[in-house]
Amino acid sequence: MIKKFFLIAFLLVIFDNCLCSQTRRFLDNYRDYRDSIINITNKYLTVKGVELKPGLKMVDLLHRFESKGFKKTKDSKYTEEEYGIFDLRGIFYSHICTIKILPLKNDKTIVGMIGVDFPKENSFKILKEEYDELKSALSKKYSIYSCVESFDKEYVEHSSSDILKLQALSNNEATFQTKFYISDDPHSGLLGQVSLNISAITVDY
């Protein structure tokens, strides 16, 4: 097993699937409230210029990405057949990234989440620079809802050792995560959120 380190951005688009066990009345009230937030903010999360509106079709977003030069990966056929996930590769914020488009749990035709994996790096310094760059860009579009950037151990926090900081990430002893909402209204999270993370992923060989 090998640990690989990535900068990852998750765009959580729609939360209807989180409410599937609730009553129809509650779900209708949720949608009414969400629509009122839409009227107030008058904007949505966007990715590559595409507005991520509630009810966005998986196939429509796929075609929009393909029109912008993204191509399906070699694994896309398998992920589509097994999980209904589109697996794409293309340029995102000047990096060649892998983008996964995931459907809602209860409706495989509707977009539920988008995950963007930036290229793996073996340097915490580079990861942090890319994290800060993307955080700055996202801050110009959205409002920061929460931000945690720290190591569990103080000596690692103040260390200049790149290896020591990567080891902390690998051992889940560090958190670098910023969440964004569309506006500073806490209820705007009903329209989705962006979660930016530095993560260590275990890869089996």
C-alpha positions in Angstrom: 0.0 0.0 0.0 1.2 3.5 -0.9 0.0 6.8 0.3 -0.6 9.5 -2.3 -1.2 13.1 -1.5 -3.8 15.1 -3.3 -5.5 18.5 -3.3 -9.2 17.7 -3.6 -12.2 19.9 -4.2 -15.7 18.5 -3.7 -18.7 20.4 -5.0 -21.7 19.2 -3.1 -24.5 20.3 -5.3 -27.9 19.1 -4.1 -29.0 17.7 -0.7 -32.3 16.1 -1.6 -30.8 12.6 -1.3 -29.9 13.4 2.4 -33.6 13.9 3.0 -34.9 10.7 1.4 -36.1 9.3 4.7 -38.1 12.4 5.7 -41.8 12.9 5.1 -43.1 14.4 1.8 -44.2 17.5 3.7 -40.8 18.1 5.1 -39.2 17.6 1.7 -41.6 20.1 0.1 -40.9 22.7 2.8 -37.2 22.2 2.3 -37.5 22.8 -1.4 -39.7 25.8 -0.9 -37.1 27.3 1.5 -34.3 26.4 -0.9 -36.1 28.2 -3.7 -36.5 31.3 -1.5 -32.8 31.3 -1.0 -32.3 31.1 -4.7 -34.4 34.2 -5.2 -32.4 36.1 -2.6 -28.9 35.1 -3.7 -29.7 34.9 -7.4 -26.7 32.7 -8.1 -25.4 29.2 -8.0 -22.2 27.2 -7.6 -20.5 27.1 -10.9 -17.8 24.8 -12.4 -16.2 25.6 -15.7 -18.8 28.2 -16.3 -21.7 25.8 -15.8 -24.3 26.8 -13.1 -25.0 23.8 -10.9 -28.8 24.3 -10.5 -30.9 21.8 -8.6 -32.1 19.1 -10.9 -29.1 19.4 -13.3 -29.0 16.2 -15.4 -25.9 14.0 -15.3 -25.8 13.7 -19.1 -26.2 17.5 -19.6 -23.2 18.2 -17.3 -21.2 15.5 -19.1 -21.8 17.1 -22.5 -20.9 20.5 -21.1 -17.6 19.2 -19.8 -16.9 17.4 -23.1 -17.6 20.6 -25.0 -14.8 22.2 -22.9 -12.3 19.5 -23.8 -12.7 17.0 -21.0 -12.5 13.4 -22.0 -13.6 10.2 -20.3 -10.9 8.2 -18.6 -10.1 4.6 -19.2 -12.0 3.7 -16.0 -15.1 5.7 -17.0 -16.9 2.8 -18.6 -16.6 0.7 -15.4 -17.6 3.5 -13.1 -20.6 4.3 -15.2 -21.8 0.7 -15.4 -21.2 -0.1 -11.7 -21.9 3.2 -10.0 -23.4 5.6 -12.5 -20.3 7.9 -12.1 -18.7 9.8 -15.0 -14.9 9.8 -14.7 -13.3 12.6 -16.8 -9.9 14.2 -17.2 -9.1 17.7 -18.3 -7.8 21.2 -17.4 -9.1 22.7 -14.2 -7.5 25.9 -12.7 -4.5 25.4 -14.9 -3.9 21.8 -13.8 -4.7 18.5 -15.5 -7.3 17.1 -13.1 -9.6 14.1 -12.7 -13.2 15.0 -12.3 -15.9 12.6 -11.0 -19.6 13.5 -11.5 -21.7 11.5 -9.0 -25.5 11.1 -9.1 -28.0 11.5 -6.3 -28.5 8.4 -4.3 -32.2 8.1 -5.3 -32.0 9.4 -8.8 -29.1 8.4 -10.9 -30.0 10.9 -13.7 -29.4 14.0 -11.4 -26.1 15.4 -10.4 -25.4 15.1 -6.7 -21.7 15.8 -6.3 -18.6 16.7 -8.2 -15.2 15.7 -7.0 -12.0 17.2 -8.5 -8.7 15.5 -7.8 -5.6 17.6 -8.6 -2.4 15.9 -9.5 -0.7 14.0 -6.7 2.3 15.6 -5.0 5.0 14.4 -2.7 5.7 17.8 -1.2 3.6 19.4 1.5 4.9 22.8 0.5 3.6 22.4 -3.1 0.3 21.0 -1.9 -0.1 24.0 0.5 0.8 26.5 -2.2 -1.8 25.0 -4.5 -4.4 24.8 -1.7 -3.8 28.5 -0.9 -4.0 29.5 -4.6 -7.3 27.7 -5.1 -8.7 28.9 -1.7 -7.9 32.5 -2.8 -9.6 32.0 -6.2 -12.7 30.4 -4.6 -12.9 33.2 -2.0 -13.4 35.7 -4.8 -16.5 33.8 -5.9 -18.0 32.4 -2.6 -18.0 33.0 1.1 -15.9 30.9 3.5 -18.2 29.0 5.9 -15.5 27.2 7.9 -11.8 26.8 7.7 -9.5 24.4 9.7 -5.8 24.4 8.8 -3.6 22.7 11.5 -1.5 19.8 12.6 -2.5 17.8 15.7 1.0 18.1 17.1 2.5 21.5 17.8 6.1 20.5 16.9 4.9 19.4 13.5 3.0 22.7 13.1 6.2 24.7 13.6 8.6 22.3 11.8 10.1 23.1 8.5 10.3 19.4 7.6 8.3 18.6 4.5 8.5 14.9 5.2 7.3 15.3 8.8 4.2 17.2 7.6 3.4 14.6 4.9 3.7 11.8 7.6 1.2 13.7 9.7 -1.2 13.9 6.7 -0.7 10.2 6.1 -1.5 9.4 9.8 -4.6 11.6 9.8 -2.9 14.0 12.2 -3.5 17.1 10.2 -6.6 18.9 8.8 -6.5 21.3 5.9 -10.1 22.0 4.8 -12.0 25.1 3.8 -15.8 25.0 3.1 -17.5 27.6 1.0 -21.1 28.7 0.6 -22.5 30.8 -2.1 -23.0 33.7 0.2 -22.5 34.7 3.8 -26.1 33.6 4.6 -25.6 30.3 6.5 -28.8 29.1 4.9 -27.2 29.4 1.4 -25.7 26.0 2.2 -29.0 24.6 1.0 -27.8 25.4 -2.5 -24.6 23.3 -2.1 -21.1 23.9 -0.9 -17.5 23.6 -2.0 -15.1 21.7 0.2 -11.4 22.1 -0.4 -9.1 19.5 1.2 -5.5 18.3 1.3 -5.9 14.5 1.6 -3.8 11.4 1.8 -5.3 8.4 -0.1 -4.1 4.8 0.2 -3.5 3.1 -3.1 -3.2 -0.6 -3.4 -0.7 -2.1 -5.8 
